[in-house]
């Protein structure tokens, strides 16, 4: 019995050697296979020639991609200048008309960081019946707390909120570099597909709205580990990503289906065990310290109503009533979508790739959710780049 790697379990069945095409270590150049990439490459001198020595320069794809994503990210920070200079603090509409809104500065005081309060242990400055503690998962709360520790305690509240946003932006920049490098290493022959993530306009616009890039980076690392035959470590980073945002736990579904189809139950067990262990390691200390504070994210997610951006809000406004069973409807629709994705994966003539199924499942979660925030698109961009790397 021959062994196969987890990545092979997620890919198509092997073909005869004569039909394989480029060797596995051959890097695919987008300008050679995509007309849009070829046209864009004219800005840099056109596609590489037949005798070009690719991969011999210090500028390997990962380093180039890191530089590109830093440039795009900094462009997004410049776009936030109208808010940094006053839009967040003066006038109710400036931060929306300039499209530079961010939760980060507002939550510095709104969640008690300006008063030295600790997430999950201290109640909010103005608690409500359904939210008395920080309403974010534990790893995101730790991220926020570290940024608060690095924020200067001097100056006016406005100055400290500006500093808090800047510190968070710097920390999120590290996350986005990690994410783009991980995406470039998920498919070794196609590192340049990560450029679709690095150059995404939504990345510049939405990167600092909230703390989603932490989960995006951890998820990208998990997918890179899976593609490189490290299922245990892939599970660890799925667990850590789930401790930062809920959506990464959905990736275990595609892994289950792919391993089921390929008979790779040991690989799935390693991933599942790594995910559970990492999630428990992060969450248990907070759970033991204050169960109510730890549970706030889950109770608040369950009790909150339909919100802006969700089709549920349009449906409820049209009927002028509240749907008491909204969570049940959402859960049923999401399960139905996931079952459909599972059926598609099991019945397809060729085994689909992990990123393809992950994109469909996360997209279903976004579409059926009762809340939609603009930064949720960051969840989908790396998955889309890996699932269907077509530049047009």
C-alpha positions as CSV (number, residue, x, y, z in Angstrom):
1,X,0.0,0.0,0.0
2,X,1.5,3.3,-1.1
3,X,1.3,6.4,1.1
4,X,0.1,9.8,-0.2
5,X,0.4,13.3,1.2
6,X,-2.5,15.3,2.5
7,X,-2.0,17.6,-0.5
8,X,-2.4,14.7,-2.8
9,X,-5.7,13.8,-1.0
10,X,-6.9,17.3,-2.0
11,X,-5.8,17.2,-5.6
12,X,-6.7,15.2,-8.7
13,X,-5.7,11.6,-9.2
14,X,-2.3,11.0,-10.7
15,X,-2.0,11.0,-14.5
16,X,0.6,9.1,-16.6
17,X,4.0,10.7,-16.7
18,X,3.7,11.7,-20.4
19,X,0.5,13.8,-19.6
20,X,1.8,15.5,-16.5
21,X,3.1,18.6,-18.3
22,X,5.6,20.7,-16.4
23,X,7.7,19.0,-13.7
24,X,6.5,19.5,-10.1
25,X,9.3,21.9,-9.3
26,X,8.6,24.1,-12.3
27,X,7.2,27.5,-11.3
28,X,4.3,28.6,-13.3
29,X,4.7,32.2,-14.6
30,X,1.3,33.9,-14.9
31,X,2.3,35.9,-18.0
32,X,2.9,32.6,-19.8
33,X,-0.6,31.3,-19.3
34,X,-2.9,34.2,-18.6
35,X,-3.6,37.0,-21.2
36,X,-4.4,39.6,-18.5
37,X,-1.1,38.9,-16.6
38,X,0.8,38.9,-19.9
39,X,-0.6,42.3,-20.8
40,X,0.2,43.6,-17.4
41,X,3.7,42.3,-17.5
42,X,4.4,44.7,-20.4
43,X,4.9,47.4,-17.7
44,X,7.9,45.5,-16.6
45,X,9.3,44.5,-20.0
46,X,6.9,41.7,-21.0
47,X,6.8,38.0,-20.2
48,X,10.1,36.3,-19.4
49,X,11.9,34.8,-22.3
50,X,12.6,31.1,-23.0
51,X,16.2,31.4,-21.6
52,X,15.3,33.5,-18.6
53,X,16.9,32.2,-15.4
54,X,14.0,32.3,-13.0
55,X,14.5,31.7,-9.3
56,X,18.2,32.6,-9.2
57,X,17.8,36.2,-7.9
58,X,17.6,37.3,-4.3
59,X,14.1,38.5,-5.3
60,X,12.3,35.2,-4.8
61,X,8.5,35.4,-5.1
62,X,7.9,35.5,-1.3
63,X,10.2,38.6,-0.8
64,X,8.7,40.4,-3.8
65,X,5.1,39.6,-2.7
66,X,5.9,40.8,0.8
67,X,7.1,44.1,-0.6
68,X,4.1,44.5,-2.8
69,X,1.6,43.8,0.0
70,X,3.4,46.2,2.3
71,X,3.0,48.9,-0.4
72,X,-0.7,48.2,-0.9
73,X,-1.2,48.1,2.9
74,X,0.6,51.5,3.3
75,X,-1.5,52.9,0.5
76,X,-4.6,51.9,2.5
77,X,-3.2,53.7,5.6
78,X,-2.8,56.8,3.6
79,X,-6.4,56.5,2.5
80,X,-7.4,56.6,6.2
81,X,-5.7,60.0,6.8
82,X,-9.0,62.0,6.6
83,X,-10.3,59.9,9.5
84,X,-7.0,59.9,11.4
85,X,-7.0,63.7,11.2
86,X,-10.5,64.1,12.7
87,X,-13.1,62.0,10.9
88,X,-13.2,59.4,13.6
89,X,-13.7,62.0,16.3
90,X,-15.5,65.0,14.8
91,X,-18.7,64.8,12.8
92,X,-20.9,61.8,12.4
93,X,-20.6,61.3,8.7
94,X,-17.0,62.2,7.7
95,X,-15.7,58.7,8.3
96,X,-18.3,57.3,6.0
97,X,-18.1,59.8,3.2
98,X,-14.4,59.4,3.1
99,X,-14.7,55.6,3.3
100,X,-12.1,55.4,6.1
101,X,-14.2,54.0,9.0
102,X,-12.5,51.7,11.5
103,X,-13.7,50.0,14.7
104,X,-10.2,50.2,16.2
105,X,-10.0,53.7,17.6
106,X,-13.6,53.7,18.8
107,X,-13.2,50.4,20.7
108,X,-10.2,51.7,22.6
109,X,-12.4,53.7,24.9
110,X,-15.6,51.8,24.1
111,X,-14.2,48.6,25.5
112,X,-12.3,50.1,28.4
113,X,-8.7,49.9,27.2
114,X,-8.2,53.5,27.9
115,X,-9.0,52.8,31.6
116,X,-6.7,49.8,31.9
117,X,-9.5,47.3,31.9
118,X,-8.6,43.7,30.9
119,X,-10.7,41.7,28.4
120,X,-12.9,39.0,29.8
121,X,-12.0,39.8,33.4
122,X,-13.3,43.4,33.8
123,X,-16.8,44.5,32.8
124,X,-17.2,47.1,30.0
125,X,-17.5,50.7,31.0
126,X,-21.1,50.8,29.9
127,X,-22.3,47.2,30.0
128,X,-25.6,46.1,28.5
129,X,-27.7,43.0,29.5
130,X,-26.4,41.0,26.5
131,X,-22.8,42.3,26.5
132,X,-21.0,42.9,29.7
133,X,-17.5,41.9,28.6
134,X,-15.5,42.1,25.4
135,X,-17.4,40.4,22.6
136,X,-14.4,39.1,20.6
137,X,-12.8,35.6,20.6
138,X,-10.0,35.1,23.0
139,X,-7.0,35.4,20.6
140,X,-8.4,38.7,19.1
141,X,-8.8,40.0,22.7
142,X,-5.2,39.2,23.4
143,X,-4.2,41.0,20.2
144,X,-6.1,44.1,21.3
145,X,-4.7,43.9,24.8
146,X,-1.1,43.8,23.5
147,X,-1.8,46.9,21.3
148,X,-3.3,48.6,24.4
149,X,-0.1,47.9,26.4
150,X,1.9,49.4,23.6
151,X,-0.3,52.5,23.4
152,X,1.1,55.6,25.1
153,X,-0.7,56.5,28.3
154,X,-0.1,60.2,27.8
155,X,-2.0,62.9,26.0
156,X,-5.7,63.4,25.2
157,X,-8.1,60.5,24.6
158,X,-8.1,61.4,20.9
159,X,-4.3,61.2,20.7
160,X,-4.3,57.8,22.5
161,X,-7.0,56.5,20.1
162,X,-4.9,57.5,17.2
163,X,-1.9,55.8,18.7
164,X,-3.9,52.7,19.4
165,X,-5.0,52.5,15.8
166,X,-1.4,53.0,14.6
167,X,-0.1,50.2,16.8
168,X,-2.8,47.9,15.7
169,X,-2.1,48.8,12.1
170,X,1.6,47.9,12.5
171,X,0.7,44.6,14.1
172,X,-1.8,43.8,11.3
173,X,0.8,44.6,8.8
174,X,2.8,41.7,10.1
175,X,-0.3,39.6,9.8
176,X,-0.8,40.5,6.1
177,X,2.9,39.8,5.3
178,X,2.6,36.4,6.9
179,X,-0.7,35.8,5.0
180,X,0.8,36.6,1.6
181,X,3.9,34.5,2.1
182,X,1.8,31.6,3.3
183,X,-0.5,31.9,0.2
184,X,2.6,31.9,-2.0
185,X,3.8,28.6,-0.4
186,X,0.5,26.8,-0.6
187,X,1.0,25.8,-4.2
188,X,4.7,25.6,-4.7
189,X,4.4,25.7,-8.5
190,X,2.2,28.7,-8.4
191,X,3.6,31.2,-5.9
192,X,2.6,34.2,-8.0
193,X,-1.1,33.5,-7.5
194,X,-0.6,35.2,-4.1
195,X,-0.2,38.5,-6.1
196,X,-4.0,38.4,-6.6
197,X,-4.3,38.8,-2.8
198,X,-1.4,41.3,-2.4
199,X,-2.9,43.7,-5.0
200,X,-6.5,43.4,-4.0
201,X,-8.1,46.9,-3.7
202,X,-10.3,45.6,-0.8
203,X,-7.1,44.8,1.1
204,X,-6.1,48.4,1.1
205,X,-9.6,49.6,1.9
206,X,-10.6,47.1,4.6
207,X,-7.4,45.9,6.3
208,X,-7.7,48.2,9.4
209,X,-11.4,48.2,9.8
210,X,-11.2,45.4,12.4
211,X,-8.8,42.7,13.5
212,X,-9.8,40.1,10.8
213,X,-6.3,39.9,9.3
214,X,-5.1,38.0,12.4
215,X,-7.5,35.1,11.5
216,X,-6.8,35.4,7.8
217,X,-3.0,35.1,8.4
218,X,-3.4,32.0,10.7
219,X,-5.8,30.4,8.2
220,X,-3.3,31.0,5.4
221,X,-0.6,29.4,7.4
222,X,-2.8,26.4,8.1
223,X,-3.5,25.9,4.4
224,X,0.2,26.1,3.6
225,X,1.0,23.5,6.2
226,X,-1.7,21.2,4.8
227,X,-0.4,21.6,1.3
228,X,3.0,20.7,2.5
229,X,2.0,17.4,4.1
230,X,1.9,18.7,7.7
231,X,-1.7,17.9,8.8
232,X,-1.0,18.2,12.5
233,X,0.4,21.7,12.2
234,X,-2.4,22.6,9.8
235,X,-4.8,21.7,12.5
236,X,-3.0,23.7,15.1
237,X,-3.2,26.9,13.0
238,X,-6.9,26.2,12.2
239,X,-7.5,26.0,16.0
240,X,-5.6,29.2,16.6
241,X,-7.5,31.0,13.8
242,X,-10.8,29.8,15.3
243,X,-9.7,31.3,18.6
244,X,-9.3,34.6,16.7
245,X,-12.5,34.4,14.5
246,X,-15.2,31.8,14.2
247,X,-15.1,31.1,10.4
248,X,-11.9,29.1,10.2
249,X,-13.5,26.2,12.0
250,X,-15.5,25.6,8.8
251,X,-12.3,24.5,7.1
252,X,-12.5,21.2,9.0
253,X,-15.5,20.3,6.9
254,X,-13.7,20.4,3.5
255,X,-10.8,18.5,5.1
256,X,-13.2,15.8,6.3
257,X,-14.7,15.4,2.8
258,X,-11.4,15.3,1.0
259,X,-9.9,12.8,3.5
260,X,-13.0,10.7,3.3
261,X,-12.8,10.5,-0.5
262,X,-9.0,9.8,-0.4
263,X,-9.1,7.4,2.6
264,X,-6.8,9.7,4.5
265,X,-8.4,9.3,7.9
266,X,-5.1,9.5,9.8
267,X,-4.3,12.9,8.3
268,X,-7.8,14.2,9.2
269,X,-7.4,12.9,12.7
270,X,-4.1,14.7,13.1
271,X,-5.7,17.9,11.8
272,X,-8.7,17.6,14.0
273,X,-6.6,16.8,17.1
274,X,-4.3,19.7,16.4
275,X,-7.2,22.1,16.0
276,X,-8.9,21.0,19.2
277,X,-5.7,21.1,21.2
278,X,-4.7,24.6,20.0
279,X,-8.2,26.0,20.5
280,X,-8.4,24.6,24.0
281,X,-4.9,25.8,25.0
282,X,-5.8,29.3,24.1
283,X,-9.4,29.3,25.5
284,X,-9.1,27.3,28.7
285,X,-7.2,29.8,30.8
286,X,-9.8,32.5,30.1
287,X,-12.6,30.1,30.6
288,X,-11.2,29.2,34.0
289,X,-10.5,32.8,35.0
290,X,-14.0,34.0,34.1
291,X,-16.6,31.8,32.4
292,X,-19.0,34.7,31.8
293,X,-16.3,36.9,30.1
294,X,-15.2,34.0,27.9
295,X,-18.7,33.2,26.9
296,X,-19.7,36.7,25.9
297,X,-18.6,36.3,22.2
298,X,-20.8,33.2,21.8
299,X,-23.8,34.6,23.7
300,X,-23.7,37.9,22.0
301,X,-23.4,36.2,18.6
302,X,-26.5,34.2,19.4
303,X,-28.7,37.0,20.7
304,X,-27.8,39.8,18.4
305,X,-30.3,40.7,15.7
306,X,-29.9,40.9,11.9
307,X,-27.5,43.7,11.0
308,X,-26.6,46.0,8.1
309,X,-25.3,44.2,5.0
310,X,-27.3,41.1,5.7
311,X,-30.2,40.1,3.4
312,X,-32.0,39.1,6.6
313,X,-32.3,42.8,7.5
314,X,-34.0,43.5,4.2
315,X,-36.3,40.5,4.7
316,X,-37.3,41.6,8.2
317,X,-37.8,45.2,7.1
318,X,-40.0,44.1,4.3
319,X,-42.2,42.1,6.7
320,X,-41.9,44.8,9.4
321,X,-41.4,42.1,12.1
322,X,-38.7,40.1,13.9
323,X,-38.1,36.4,13.2
324,X,-37.8,34.7,16.5
325,X,-36.3,31.6,14.9
326,X,-33.6,33.5,12.9
327,X,-30.7,31.5,14.3
328,X,-32.5,28.2,13.3
329,X,-33.0,29.4,9.8
330,X,-29.4,30.6,9.5
331,X,-28.1,27.3,10.8
332,X,-30.4,25.2,8.5
333,X,-29.3,27.2,5.4
334,X,-25.6,27.0,6.3
335,X,-25.9,23.2,6.9
336,X,-27.8,22.8,3.6
337,X,-25.1,24.7,1.7
338,X,-22.3,22.7,3.4
339,X,-24.0,19.5,2.5
340,X,-24.3,20.6,-1.1
341,X,-20.6,21.4,-1.1
342,X,-19.8,18.0,0.4
343,X,-21.9,16.2,-2.2
344,X,-20.2,18.2,-5.0
345,X,-16.8,17.2,-3.6
346,X,-17.6,13.5,-3.3
347,X,-19.3,13.2,-6.7
348,X,-16.9,15.3,-8.8
349,X,-14.9,13.2,-11.3
350,X,-11.7,14.8,-10.1
351,X,-10.9,15.5,-6.5
352,X,-11.3,19.2,-5.9
353,X,-8.6,21.2,-4.1
354,X,-8.8,22.2,-0.5
355,X,-9.0,25.9,-1.3
356,X,-11.9,25.4,-3.7
357,X,-14.1,23.8,-1.1
358,X,-12.9,26.2,1.6
359,X,-13.9,29.1,-0.5
360,X,-17.4,27.7,-1.1
361,X,-18.0,26.9,2.6
362,X,-16.8,30.3,3.8
363,X,-18.7,32.1,1.1
364,X,-21.9,30.2,2.2
365,X,-21.2,31.3,5.8
366,X,-20.8,34.9,4.8
367,X,-24.0,34.9,2.6
368,X,-26.2,33.2,5.2
369,X,-25.0,35.1,8.2
370,X,-27.2,37.7,9.9
371,X,-24.2,40.1,10.1
372,X,-22.0,41.3,7.3
373,X,-19.1,43.7,7.8
374,X,-17.0,45.1,4.8
375,X,-13.8,43.4,6.1
376,X,-15.4,40.0,5.8
377,X,-14.2,40.1,2.1
378,X,-10.7,39.6,3.5
379,X,-11.6,36.1,4.5
380,X,-12.4,35.2,0.9
381,X,-9.7,36.9,-1.2
382,X,-6.8,34.5,-0.4
383,X,-9.2,31.5,-0.8
384,X,-10.4,32.9,-4.2
385,X,-6.8,33.4,-5.3
386,X,-6.0,29.8,-4.5
387,X,-9.3,28.3,-5.7
388,X,-9.4,29.9,-9.1
389,X,-6.3,31.9,-10.0
390,X,-7.6,33.6,-13.1
391,X,-6.4,37.2,-13.4
392,X,-9.3,38.5,-15.4
